[in-house]
Amino acid sequence: MDESTTALATAIGARVKQERQSRQWTLDQLAEAAGVSRRAVVNVEQGSANPSVGTLLRISDALGVGLPALVEPPESKPVQVTRHGEGAALWTGEHGGRGVLVAGTEPPDVLELWEWTLGVGDLHASEAHTAGTRELLQVHDGAITVVVGEETVRLGAGDAIAFPGDVPHSYANAGRKVARFSLSVFEPGVGATSPASH
């Protein structure tokens, strides 16, 4: 992990631990609520691993805080600015791609804004998010293939798509040049069904 990735992993780990302890949950209770292994929770809290976006989503949902809350300390400011290059890079592809969370809102209705780059040959597969999740995507450069459940759609620069994020889905670049796109994820009711006392 490079220096910025290490700093982000450490910050996420501290926030997860703080949220878990404020609920007086054990590592096992958080792992069970999130549907991940105890080792995964330990690794995240220690900042010793670069967890998948799916693992972070499961943990943030179990804590009822939403993914943006794990990468940004809570602020009382109504206006939050993320300058160019300051987003949280939460996914790195094998061919130079990156998924960067650039902005997000607080629960209960969490909205995330992502900036994605897929290198030629990059693929990001995502498991189904919580029920009711919706995604909006617009391609800025290049072309990508989006698979939602059993449906496959090819998108070029300027094309956009809206789809349910509560089914397995993926984004891939099978083209000949780097692809860039913006992605918004709406996850309603975060924390509404979070276990009160595990």
N, C-alpha and C positions, 0 to 999 in steps of 0.2 A: 504494500500500500504506500502511495506517496504521502507527502506531508499534509496536504489538504484533505485527503481521504482519511488519514489517521485522525486528524483534528475533528472531522465530521463524525467519525465512528465513536470517538471519545465523548463528544457532546451528546450524541444520540443515546449512548450507554448511560450517561449521567442522568439524562432526562427520563429514560425508562425506569431506572432504579428509583429516582425520586417519585415518580408516579406510582410505582409498585408499592414503595414503602408508605406513601401517604394513604394508601388503601389498607395497609397492614397485611398485604398479601405476601406469601412465601414465594420463592422461585417456582416451586411446584404448582402453586395455585395459578400463577400467571401463565405458566406453560400449558396447564390444562385448559384455562379459559381461552388461550390463543390457539390451541391446537398445534403447538410446536413442542419440540423436545426441551427438557430442562437445560440441556447443554446449549441449545440455541439461545435461550434467554440469558444464560451465564455469559456466553460469548458476546452477545449484544451489549449487556451491561458493562462488561470489561473493555469494550471497544476493541476486542482482539480479533474480530472477524468483520468482513465486509458482507453483511447479510443481504439477502435478496429483497427486492421491493415487496414480494409476497409475504415474506416473514415479517418485515416491518409493518405492513398493512394489518396482518393478523394481530400483532402485538398492540398496535395503536388502537385497533377496533376493540380488543379485549379490555384495554384501559379506558376506552370511551373518550379518547382525546383527538383522534384523527391524525393522519400521517404528518400534516404540516406542523403540528404541535411538537412532534419528536425532533424535527430539524431546526426549529426556531424557538428560542426561549419565549415564554409568554410576555407579551408587551401590552401595556395599557393604552398605547397609541392607536387612535382610530385609523390612521394612515400609516401603512408599512411599505417601505420602498426597498426593493432588491435591485441593486445596481448591476449592470452588465458584468458577468463573470462571478457574481456572488451567490448564485443559486446552489442548492445542495445536489451534487452529482450522486444519485442513488443507484445508477446502473451504468456499467461499462461493458461494451460489446467486445467480441473477439477481434473485430476489424476496425476498431477506432470509434465505434458508436458510443453515445452517452445519453442518459436520461437524466435531466436536471429539473428538480422541483424548484420553480422560481417564485411561486406565491401560493398562498392558501388561506382559507378561512378557518374559524374555530367551530367546534360542534355547537349545535347538533347537526346542522346541515353543512357538511364539509365540501368545499369546492377547491380543487387543486388545479394549478396551471403549470404545465410542464413544457420544457423545450427539449426536443429530441433530435438526435443526429444518428443516422444509421449508416455505417460504412458499407461498402459493397460486400454482400454476403452476411451482414448482421441480421440476427433474428432475436426478437424479444417475445417470449411466450408468457402469458399471464393467466393464472388460475382465476376462476370466477370470484369476483368481489362480493361484498354483502348484497343482499336482496335490494333491488331498487336503484343500484348504481348505474349511472349513465355516463357515456364518454362522447366527447366531441373532438374531432381531429381535423386539422387542415394542413395539407402539404405545401411547403414553401419552395423547396428545391428538390429535383430528382423525382423518383417514383417509388412507391411502396406498395406492398400487398398486405391487406388487412384481412385476417380470418376471424370471423365471429361465429362461434359454434360450428355449424356446417357450411356457412356461407363465406365465399372468398371474393374480395373486391380489390381491384387494382386502381390505385389513385396516382395521378400526376400532379405537377405543380399547379396550385390554385384549387384543386379538388378538395372537397370536405366530406365528412361522413359523421353521422350520429348513430350510436349503437348501444345496446345494453352491455354494461360491464359486469353483470352478474352471471355471465356464462364465460367459459374459457375463450380467450382471444389472443391474437398475436399480431405483431407488426414485423415485416421483413423487407429487406432491400435486395431484390434479385436483379436490380438494374446495373448500369455500368458506371454510375457516379454516385457520390455521397448524397443521401437524402436528408432533408431537414423538415420537421413538422412541429406544430404546436398541438398540445393535447390538454383538454380540460376534463377533469373527472369530478362528477357530482355524486357524493355518497350521503344519502339522507339518513337522518336519525342516528348518527354516531353516538354511542353511549346510552341510547334509549333502552337497549336490551342487555347492557353490560351487567354481569353479576354483581350484586350489591355487596355480598360478603361471602367470599369463597373460603 
